[in-house]
Amino acid sequence: MPSPPDASREPTPPLLYTVQQAAELLQVPISWLRKKAAARAIPCTFVGKHLRFSHADLDAIVASGAQTPAARPRRSAPRRQP
């Protein structure tokens, strides 16, 4: 006999996110996400004509936007006048 589902377990995330769900997770406008996907500038998944995003797609979008901090130029000491 199968055991009843454990109510204390966290629900598993969906395999694919809608544009609205992905935009909410990434905290970006839906229009930005649609434009980037249409231009094939970000990873995405099409199920038929429907645009969807996998967890791996979202991770890749975040990783592609990561920037390393720019090194600040050293300030030279002011020149002393003789």
C-alpha positions as semicolon CSV with decimal commas, in nm:
position;residue;x (nm);y (nm);z (nm)
1;M;0,000;0,000;0,000
2;P;0,152;0,339;-0,100
3;S;0,219;0,580;0,179
4;P;0,019;0,905;0,188
5;P;0,195;1,216;0,063
6;D;0,401;1,389;0,327
7;A;0,244;1,730;0,388
8;S;0,562;1,861;0,551
9;R;0,766;1,827;0,232
10;E;0,810;2,138;0,023
11;P;0,640;2,132;-0,316
12;T;0,871;2,075;-0,609
13;P;0,911;2,370;-0,845
14;P;0,749;2,343;-1,188
15;L;0,955;2,199;-1,472
16;L;0,879;2,504;-1,684
17;Y;0,784;2,859;-1,589
18;T;0,550;3,087;-1,783
19;V;0,679;3,427;-1,889
20;Q;0,492;3,589;-1,600
21;Q;0,632;3,342;-1,345
22;A;0,986;3,381;-1,481
23;A;0,960;3,761;-1,481
24;E;0,845;3,755;-1,120
25;L;1,131;3,527;-1,017
26;L;1,389;3,738;-1,203
27;Q;1,223;4,064;-1,096
28;V;1,221;4,203;-1,449
29;P;0,937;4,332;-1,667
30;I;0,754;4,073;-1,876
31;S;0,816;4,289;-2,185
32;W;1,194;4,274;-2,128
33;L;1,184;3,898;-2,101
34;R;0,972;3,861;-2,416
35;K;1,197;4,096;-2,619
36;K;1,515;3,916;-2,515
37;A;1,361;3,575;-2,586
38;A;1,231;3,687;-2,927
39;A;1,580;3,811;-3,015
40;R;1,722;3,479;-2,889
41;A;1,944;3,684;-2,656
42;I;1,857;3,467;-2,354
43;P;1,800;3,094;-2,315
44;C;1,436;2,991;-2,335
45;T;1,216;2,697;-2,428
46;F;0,930;2,685;-2,674
47;V;0,653;2,433;-2,621
48;G;0,479;2,462;-2,953
49;K;0,431;2,837;-2,985
50;H;0,430;2,894;-2,608
51;L;0,735;3,056;-2,450
52;R;0,855;2,890;-2,131
53;F;1,164;2,898;-1,914
54;S;1,329;2,606;-1,735
55;H;1,512;2,643;-1,407
56;A;1,837;2,601;-1,603
57;D;1,729;2,883;-1,838
58;L;1,669;3,115;-1,542
59;D;2,006;3,022;-1,388
60;A;2,180;3,097;-1,718
61;I;2,003;3,435;-1,751
62;V;2,118;3,534;-1,404
63;A;2,473;3,409;-1,469
64;S;2,497;3,599;-1,798
65;G;2,410;3,922;-1,622
66;A;2,666;3,879;-1,345
67;Q;2,946;4,129;-1,355
68;T;3,267;4,128;-1,165
69;P;3,343;4,448;-0,979
70;A;3,563;4,684;-1,172
71;A;3,898;4,759;-1,017
72;R;3,913;5,114;-0,897
73;P;4,206;5,305;-1,041
74;R;4,469;5,397;-0,788
75;R;4,489;5,757;-0,701
76;S;4,834;5,892;-0,714
77;A;4,955;6,113;-0,433
78;P;4,934;6,483;-0,514
79;R;5,260;6,622;-0,643
80;R;5,448;6,853;-0,413
81;Q;5,561;7,177;-0,557
82;P;5,919;7,281;-0,479
